Amino acid sequence: MTVRMKDIAQDLGLSVVTISKVLRNHPDIAEETRERVMKRVKELDYQPNLLARSLVTGRSYLIGLVVPSLLHPFFAEVAKAISAAVGEQGYSILLSSSEEDFSLESREIEQLTARRLDALVIATAGADRAIFDRLGNNQIPYVLIDREISGLSANFVGIDDEAAGRLATEHLIQLGRRRIAHIRGRENSTGIRRFEGYRKALAKAGLPFAEELVIPRSNVDVDSTRMGAEAMRLLLERQPRPDALFAYNDPLGIGAMNAILEAGLRIPQDIAVIGCGNLHYDALLRVPLSSVDQRSTQIGERTAEILLRLLGSRKEQQPVNIILEPSLVVRDSTSGP
């Protein structure tokens, strides 16, 4: 026989409302009551009837997360942090990948909204605001992460990307490097701002900007390691070759390091390398990669806070823009012997 919430309530001499609040981790329940209920829930192997709850509340308790790549560690860490936070309130995450294709992203968003999700989190692959205007018109809450869209008033959580580019480049300059290359990202807010940080750091140090030392890559979050290696091989053909590299993200940096080592060069003695993301690859690499910490866990946590506030309020909320400060993490790829 299926165990109902009503059965647990009668068994413990509590109200159904109390049982429901415990299962939703509501804060106004005494700890002793919470422990009694959860003990009985486990003993009876109670499984909530999600369909019934959805019919009563008008909610699906599902949140969609659309990212460029499900394999990219940055987005995986963000997803993990969001899932942990919203899961405590009874929500589940549905993951979807755009593969850096905005048309695919648009279709994924349409399919997710057709399932009547309660909210969406999107790291967009494009700059077209039309689909986001539709979400707003249909009163579907959403939060943008990592990439902003110019002119769109929306909830956003990310880092100061210009500061990230500046931090990375200034670190290389302080090492005495003068021909600093950059593998840059797409023409979106993150790619443009990290590139600007790089250029401004060079200008501040009185170093010339050399266009031949900048290699743009269109796919920086899909097949990134191969893209980084290809870009670095091009840079190694420059005369004179660069003595340092700032890569838009860590996977590109790892690919670049592979190409440098394959060419018989040393890291960092011949070419110092720094990435962005701080995605904790160091134990897997011949040369641990210096990086700029992109605050992936904090991005997920702050995104979850916005989502829960949006879903918990009956009033329209003004969009919030949360910009986290990046920090430098130095490893052997810039400070080795």
C-alpha positions in Angstrom: 0.0 0.0 0.0 1.3 3.5 -0.9 2.2 5.5 2.1 0.6 9.0 2.1 1.6 12.2 3.9 -1.8 11.9 5.8 -0.7 8.4 7.1 2.5 9.8 8.5 0.6 12.7 10.1 -1.9 10.4 11.8 0.9 8.0 12.9 2.8 10.8 14.7 -0.2 12.8 15.9 0.8 15.8 13.7 -1.0 17.8 11.1 -0.5 17.2 7.3 0.7 20.8 7.1 3.5 20.1 9.6 4.6 17.0 7.7 4.6 19.0 4.5 6.7 21.8 6.0 9.3 19.2 7.3 9.6 17.7 3.8 10.1 21.2 2.3 12.7 22.0 5.0 10.6 24.9 6.2 12.4 26.9 8.9 9.5 27.2 11.5 9.6 23.6 12.5 11.2 22.5 15.8 14.2 20.3 15.4 12.7 17.6 17.6 9.6 17.5 15.4 11.8 17.5 12.2 13.8 14.5 13.5 10.6 12.5 14.4 9.1 13.1 11.0 12.2 12.3 9.0 12.8 9.1 11.1 9.3 7.9 10.3 9.6 8.9 6.6 12.7 6.8 6.3 11.2 3.8 8.1 8.1 3.9 5.9 10.2 4.6 2.7 7.8 7.5 1.9 8.0 8.9 -1.6 6.2 12.2 -2.3 3.6 12.2 -4.9 5.1 14.9 -7.1 2.1 15.0 -9.5 -0.3 15.5 -6.7 1.9 18.3 -5.2 2.1 19.9 -8.6 -1.7 19.9 -9.1 -2.2 21.4 -5.6 0.6 24.1 -5.8 0.5 24.8 -9.6 4.3 24.2 -9.7 6.4 21.5 -11.3 9.3 21.9 -8.8 11.6 21.7 -11.8 14.3 24.2 -12.8 15.9 24.1 -16.2 19.6 24.8 -16.6 20.9 25.5 -20.1 24.7 25.7 -20.6 27.1 25.5 -23.5 28.5 22.1 -22.5 27.6 19.5 -19.9 31.2 18.3 -19.9 32.8 21.6 -19.1 33.9 21.5 -15.4 33.0 25.2 -14.8 29.3 24.6 -15.7 29.4 21.2 -13.8 30.5 23.0 -10.6 27.9 25.7 -11.0 25.2 23.1 -11.6 26.3 21.1 -8.5 26.0 24.2 -6.3 22.6 25.2 -7.7 21.2 21.7 -7.3 22.4 21.4 -3.7 20.8 24.7 -2.7 17.5 24.3 -4.5 17.2 20.6 -3.7 16.9 21.5 0.0 13.7 23.2 -0.9 12.3 20.3 -3.0 13.3 21.5 -6.4 15.1 19.4 -9.1 17.4 20.5 -11.9 16.9 19.5 -15.6 20.1 19.9 -17.5 20.4 20.8 -21.2 23.3 21.7 -23.5 23.4 24.2 -26.3 26.8 23.1 -27.6 27.5 26.9 -28.2 24.7 26.9 -30.8 22.1 29.7 -30.1 19.5 28.1 -32.4 19.8 24.8 -30.4 19.7 26.8 -27.2 16.4 28.5 -28.3 14.9 25.1 -29.1 16.0 23.7 -25.7 14.5 26.7 -23.9 11.2 26.3 -25.7 11.1 22.5 -25.0 11.9 23.1 -21.3 9.3 25.8 -20.9 6.7 23.5 -22.6 7.2 21.2 -19.6 6.0 24.1 -17.4 9.3 24.4 -15.5 9.2 26.9 -12.6 12.3 28.8 -13.6 15.4 28.7 -15.9 19.1 29.3 -15.5 20.9 30.1 -18.8 24.5 30.6 -19.8 23.6 31.9 -23.2 25.4 31.0 -26.4 24.2 34.1 -28.2 23.3 37.8 -27.9 19.7 37.8 -29.2 17.4 39.0 -26.5 14.1 38.0 -28.3 13.7 34.6 -26.5 14.4 36.3 -23.1 11.8 38.9 -23.8 9.4 36.1 -24.4 10.3 34.5 -21.1 9.7 37.8 -19.4 6.4 38.3 -21.2 5.2 34.8 -20.2 6.3 35.6 -16.6 8.8 32.7 -16.5 11.6 33.5 -14.0 15.1 33.2 -15.3 18.7 34.0 -14.2 21.6 34.5 -16.6 24.9 33.2 -15.5 28.5 33.9 -16.8 27.3 35.8 -19.9 25.3 39.0 -20.0 23.3 40.3 -22.9 23.7 44.0 -23.7 20.6 46.1 -23.1 18.7 43.3 -21.4 17.5 44.0 -17.9 17.7 40.5 -16.3 18.9 38.7 -13.2 22.6 37.9 -13.7 25.4 36.3 -11.7 29.0 36.2 -12.9 32.5 37.6 -12.2 34.2 40.8 -13.2 35.6 39.4 -16.4 37.7 42.5 -17.2 39.3 42.2 -13.8 40.0 38.5 -14.6 41.8 39.4 -17.8 43.7 42.1 -16.0 44.8 39.9 -13.1 46.1 37.2 -15.4 48.0 39.6 -17.6 49.5 41.6 -14.8 50.8 38.5 -13.2 52.6 37.5 -16.4 54.0 41.1 -16.7 55.3 40.9 -13.1 57.2 37.8 -14.1 59.1 39.9 -16.6 57.3 38.6 -19.7 57.0 41.0 -22.6 55.4 39.1 -25.6 52.2 38.0 -23.9 49.8 36.1 -26.2 46.1 35.6 -25.6 43.7 32.9 -26.8 40.5 34.8 -26.6 36.9 33.7 -26.3 33.7 34.3 -28.3 32.3 37.7 -29.0 30.1 37.7 -25.9 30.4 39.6 -22.6 33.0 37.2 -21.1 35.2 37.0 -24.2 35.1 40.7 -24.9 35.8 41.8 -21.3 38.6 39.3 -20.6 40.3 40.6 -23.8 39.8 44.2 -22.6 41.4 43.3 -19.3 44.4 41.9 -21.2 44.7 44.9 -23.4 44.4 47.4 -20.5 47.1 45.5 -18.5 49.5 45.7 -21.4 48.8 49.4 -21.9 49.2 50.2 -18.2 52.6 48.5 -18.3 53.7 50.4 -21.4 53.8 47.2 -23.5 52.6 47.3 -27.2 49.5 45.4 -28.2 50.5 42.9 -30.9 47.5 41.7 -32.9 49.4 38.7 -34.2 49.6 37.4 -30.6 45.8 37.2 -30.2 44.1 34.1 -31.5 40.3 34.0 -31.4 38.5 30.7 -31.0 34.7 30.4 -31.7 34.2 27.2 -29.6 35.8 27.8 -26.3 33.6 25.7 -24.1 33.1 22.7 -26.5 36.2 20.7 -27.6 38.3 23.3 -25.8 41.5 21.4 -25.3 41.9 20.7 -29.0 41.0 24.4 -29.7 43.7 25.5 -27.3 46.4 23.2 -28.8 45.5 24.4 -32.4 45.7 28.1 -31.3 49.0 27.6 -29.5 50.6 25.9 -32.6 49.8 29.0 -34.5 51.3 31.2 -31.8 54.5 29.1 -31.9 55.0 30.0 -35.5 55.2 33.7 -34.7 58.7 35.3 -34.8 59.7 36.0 -32.2 57.4 33.6 -30.4 55.5 34.6 -27.3 57.1 34.1 -23.9 53.7 34.0 -22.0 50.1 33.1 -22.7 46.8 34.1 -21.1 44.1 31.6 -22.1 40.4 32.6 -22.0 39.6 29.5 -19.9 41.5 26.6 -18.3 40.7 23.9 -20.9 42.1 26.2 -23.6 45.2 26.7 -21.4 45.6 23.0 -21.0 45.4 22.4 -24.7 48.0 25.2 -25.2 50.3 23.6 -22.6 50.1 20.3 -24.5 51.2 22.0 -27.7 54.1 23.8 -25.9 55.4 20.5 -24.4 55.0 18.6 -27.7 57.2 21.3 -29.3 59.9 20.5 -26.8 59.6 23.7 -24.9 59.5 24.2 -21.2 56.7 25.6 -19.0 57.2 28.2 -17.6 60.8 28.8 -18.5 60.2 29.2 -22.2 56.5 30.1 -22.1 54.5 30.8 -18.9 50.8 29.9 -19.1 47.7 31.1 -17.1 44.1 30.2 -17.6 40.8 31.3 -16.1 38.3 29.2 -14.1 40.5 27.5 -11.4 38.9 24.2 -12.2 41.3 22.0 -10.2 43.0 20.0 -12.9 46.4 20.3 -11.1 46.7 16.7 -10.0 46.2 15.5 -13.6 48.7 17.8 -15.3 52.4 17.5 -15.9 52.6 21.2 -15.1 49.9 22.4 -12.7 48.1 25.4 -14.3 48.0 28.9 -12.8 44.5 30.3 -13.1 42.1 33.1 -12.2 39.4 31.7 -9.8 36.0 32.2 -11.5 34.0 31.5 -8.3 32.0 28.7 -9.8 30.6 27.4 -6.5 29.6 30.9 -5.4 28.0 31.7 -8.7 25.8 28.6 -8.3 25.0 29.5 -4.7 24.1 33.1 -5.5 22.0 32.0 -8.5 20.1 29.6 -6.2 19.4 32.4 -3.8 17.9 34.5 -6.6 15.8 31.6 -7.9 14.4 30.8 -4.5 13.6 34.4 -3.8 11.8 34.7 -7.2 9.9 31.5 -6.6 9.0 32.4 -3.0 7.6 35.8 -3.8 4.2 36.7 -5.0 5.4 40.2 -6.0 7.4 41.0 -9.1 11.1 41.3 -8.2 13.5 43.8 -9.7 16.4 42.2 -11.5 19.6 41.9 -9.6 23.1 42.0 -11.0 25.7 40.1 -8.9 29.3 40.5 -9.9 31.8 38.5 -7.9 35.5 39.5 -7.7 38.0 37.0 -9.3 41.3 36.1 -7.6 44.7 34.9 -8.8 45.8 31.3 -8.1 49.5 30.7 -8.9 50.8 27.3 -9.7 53.8 25.8 -11.5 52.8 27.0 -15.0 53.9 30.5 -14.1 56.1 30.0 -11.0 57.9 26.7 -11.6 61.7 26.2 -11.3 
